[in-house]
Amino acid sequence: MNIPHSEEEKEEDFLEYLYMGWKSGTEIWPHQVKMHLELMDAELKRLERGLMASGYLRKRAENSGYRLTELGKVQGEECLLRHHNLTQFLQMTCGLEEEEAEENACRMEHVISGNVLQGVQEFLKYGETYDRVVRDVDLRYLYPEGTYSFCMSLYRMEERFPRRLAEESEWFLEMAELIVSDKESFFILHGKEIEKDCRLWYLDGEKWRMAKREQNDFRLPQSALTCTVSAASPLTECDGVLGITEGIQKPEEAQCRELNIHIW
């Protein structure tokens, strides 16, 4: 696969290739590196100088192959391990054949951070995954079209440990509805007997938006909530800040409540 590589990426590939040769007891020569990495003579010389300046490569004697320094062996091993871990990860999680997984690992290994690599290694060792926060999650990709009912709660904002239900919880049914269509997804909060002047607000970024009301029901776009998706749990917790007012004035801090919906 012909993919442009930066100088740093070429150096890492160079080190990885030399380390593989050292580990197998095979002497690697310049013409082999040129062929393996598809390098021109000038590129090869430049990479050699860079690796020697970094302390990874010894000066090559005439009529001999390359020799890594101890530091070069450590760095080469790290590059090879990263490549192998990513290849295995892609095979296990994406169902790729080894050749395709290798090609994609080559593209990824130079740009992932240490935290990403650690997560990959933890998954390969123990099958462990991490909770992740997904904002503006499009629930159409999680649920087929239809109507779903989930438990909801309203909490007071100023009391966190433990959380206390807000008095307005009594205004609503315990179950909220999630409506999923081919074009959008949204929540319906079903009220009981709610005053005609009551308005429900949600945060859109830093701006307050008024929820659409139909009789005693209020409609919230799915983007009004932040969902924490856990691979270890069948529950997905969706939270959002609501404001409850009488009339069209925007809510003050004392009128804010935390909405919590558990979807599964």
C-alpha positions in Angstrom: 0.0 0.0 0.0 1.6 3.3 -1.1 1.0 5.7 1.8 3.0 8.9 2.3 5.2 8.7 5.4 6.8 11.4 7.5 10.5 11.4 8.3 9.7 10.2 11.8 7.5 7.4 10.6 10.2 6.2 8.2 12.7 6.2 11.0 10.4 4.1 13.1 9.8 1.7 10.3 13.6 1.5 9.7 14.2 0.7 13.4 11.4 -1.9 13.5 12.9 -3.7 10.4 16.4 -3.7 11.9 15.1 -4.9 15.2 13.3 -7.8 13.5 16.6 -8.7 11.8 18.6 -8.5 15.0 16.0 -10.6 16.9 16.1 -13.4 14.2 19.9 -13.2 14.0 19.8 -11.9 10.4 22.2 -9.2 9.2 20.3 -6.4 7.4 22.0 -4.7 4.5 21.3 -1.3 2.9 19.8 -2.7 -0.2 17.3 -4.7 1.9 16.1 -1.6 3.7 15.8 0.3 0.5 13.6 -2.5 -1.0 11.6 -3.0 2.2 10.8 0.7 2.8 10.9 1.7 -0.9 13.6 4.3 -0.4 15.8 6.2 -2.8 19.6 6.4 -2.0 19.4 9.9 -0.7 16.5 9.0 1.6 18.4 6.1 3.0 21.5 8.2 3.7 19.3 10.8 5.4 17.6 8.3 7.6 20.9 6.7 8.6 22.3 10.0 9.7 19.1 10.8 11.7 19.2 7.4 13.5 22.9 7.7 14.3 22.4 11.2 15.6 19.6 9.9 17.9 21.9 7.2 19.2 19.9 4.3 17.7 22.3 3.2 15.0 26.1 2.5 15.0 28.2 3.8 12.2 28.3 1.0 9.6 31.6 -0.4 8.6 32.3 -1.0 5.0 31.1 -4.4 3.7 28.9 -5.0 6.8 25.3 -4.8 7.7 23.6 -2.4 10.1 24.1 -2.7 13.9 21.7 -1.2 16.4 22.8 0.3 19.7 21.3 -0.9 22.9 19.0 2.1 22.8 18.1 1.3 19.2 17.1 -2.2 20.2 14.8 -0.9 23.0 13.2 1.6 20.6 12.9 -1.0 17.8 11.3 -3.5 20.2 8.7 -0.8 21.2 7.9 -0.1 17.6 7.5 -3.8 16.8 5.3 -4.4 19.8 3.0 -1.5 18.9 2.7 -2.9 15.4 1.9 -6.4 16.6 -0.6 -5.2 19.2 -2.5 -3.1 16.7 -2.6 -5.9 14.1 -4.0 -8.4 16.6 -6.5 -5.8 17.9 -7.8 -5.1 14.4 -8.1 -8.8 13.6 -10.0 -9.5 16.8 -12.4 -6.5 16.8 -12.9 -5.8 13.1 -12.6 -9.4 11.7 -9.9 -8.4 9.3 -7.6 -10.9 7.6 -3.9 -10.7 8.7 -2.7 -8.9 5.6 -5.4 -6.2 5.8 -4.9 -5.8 9.5 -1.1 -5.4 9.0 -1.7 -2.7 6.4 -4.0 -0.7 8.6 -1.7 -1.2 11.6 1.1 0.4 9.6 -1.1 3.5 9.0 -2.2 3.7 12.7 0.9 2.9 14.7 2.7 6.2 14.1 -0.2 8.4 15.2 -1.8 6.8 18.3 -0.9 8.1 21.7 0.4 6.1 24.6 -3.0 6.1 26.3 -4.5 4.5 23.2 -1.8 1.9 23.0 -2.3 1.1 26.7 -6.0 0.6 26.1 -5.3 -1.7 23.2 -2.9 -3.8 25.3 -5.4 -4.0 28.2 -8.0 -5.3 25.8 -5.7 -7.9 24.3 -4.6 -9.1 27.8 -7.8 -9.0 29.7 -10.6 -8.1 27.3 -11.2 -4.9 29.4 -12.9 -1.9 27.9 -13.6 1.6 29.1 -16.7 3.7 29.7 -16.9 6.5 27.2 -18.8 9.7 27.0 -20.7 10.2 23.7 -22.2 13.7 23.1 -25.0 14.2 20.7 -25.3 10.5 20.3 -27.5 9.6 17.4 -29.8 6.9 18.9 -31.0 5.9 15.4 -27.8 3.9 15.2 -28.5 2.1 18.5 -32.2 1.3 18.1 -34.5 0.3 15.3 -37.4 2.6 14.4 -40.0 2.5 17.1 -41.1 3.8 20.5 -39.3 2.8 23.7 -40.1 3.5 27.4 -37.4 4.2 30.0 -37.2 5.2 33.6 -36.6 8.9 34.2 -35.9 11.0 37.3 -35.5 14.7 38.1 -32.9 15.7 40.7 -32.1 18.9 42.6 -28.9 20.5 41.3 -27.5 21.7 44.6 -27.6 18.4 46.4 -25.3 15.7 44.9 -24.2 13.3 47.7 -26.7 11.8 48.0 -28.8 13.1 45.2 -32.3 14.2 46.1 -35.4 14.0 43.8 -36.7 17.4 42.9 -40.3 18.2 43.9 -41.1 18.6 40.2 -40.6 14.8 39.8 -44.2 14.4 40.9 -45.3 16.4 37.9 -44.2 13.7 35.5 -44.8 10.0 34.9 -41.9 7.7 35.9 -41.4 6.5 32.3 -40.2 8.7 29.4 -40.5 7.7 25.8 -37.8 7.5 23.2 -39.1 7.9 19.6 -36.8 6.7 16.9 -37.6 7.3 13.2 -35.5 7.2 10.1 -34.9 11.0 10.3 -34.6 11.8 14.0 -34.7 10.6 17.6 -36.2 12.4 20.6 -37.5 12.0 24.1 -41.0 12.7 25.3 -41.5 13.5 29.0 -45.1 12.7 30.0 -46.6 15.2 32.4 -49.6 14.7 34.7 -51.7 17.8 35.3 -49.2 20.6 34.6 -50.0 24.3 34.8 -50.7 25.8 31.4 -48.0 28.5 31.9 -45.3 26.0 32.8 -42.3 25.9 30.4 -39.6 23.3 30.1 -36.1 24.4 28.9 -33.0 22.5 27.9 -29.4 23.6 27.2 -28.2 23.6 23.6 -24.5 24.2 24.2 -24.7 27.3 26.4 -28.0 28.5 25.2 -31.4 27.8 26.6 -34.0 26.4 24.2 -37.7 26.0 25.0 -39.0 22.4 24.7 -42.0 21.9 22.5 -45.1 21.3 24.5 -48.2 19.3 23.4 -50.8 19.3 26.2 -49.0 17.8 29.2 -46.1 16.3 27.2 -42.7 17.9 26.5 -40.4 17.0 23.6 -36.6 17.0 24.0 -34.2 16.4 21.1 -31.7 13.6 21.8 -28.9 16.1 21.6 -30.2 17.8 24.8 -28.7 14.9 26.8 -25.2 13.6 27.3 -25.0 9.8 27.3 -22.4 7.7 29.1 -22.1 4.4 27.2 -20.6 1.5 29.2 -19.4 -1.6 27.4 -19.6 -3.4 30.8 -23.2 -2.6 31.5 -26.4 -3.0 29.5 -27.5 0.4 30.8 -26.8 3.8 29.1 -27.2 6.8 31.4 -28.4 9.9 29.8 -28.2 13.2 31.7 -29.2 16.8 30.9 -29.9 20.1 32.6 -33.5 21.3 32.5 -35.0 24.6 33.5 -38.6 24.8 34.7 -40.3 28.2 34.6 -43.7 29.9 34.6 -44.0 31.8 31.4 -41.4 32.4 28.7 -38.6 33.9 30.9 -35.4 31.9 30.7 -34.6 29.9 33.8 -32.5 31.1 36.7 -30.1 28.8 38.6 -32.6 28.0 41.3 -35.0 26.8 38.6 -32.6 24.2 37.1 -32.9 20.5 37.6 -30.9 17.4 36.5 -32.7 15.0 34.2 -31.6 11.4 34.3 -32.9 8.7 31.9 -31.6 5.1 31.9 -31.9 3.5 28.5 -31.0 -0.1 27.7 
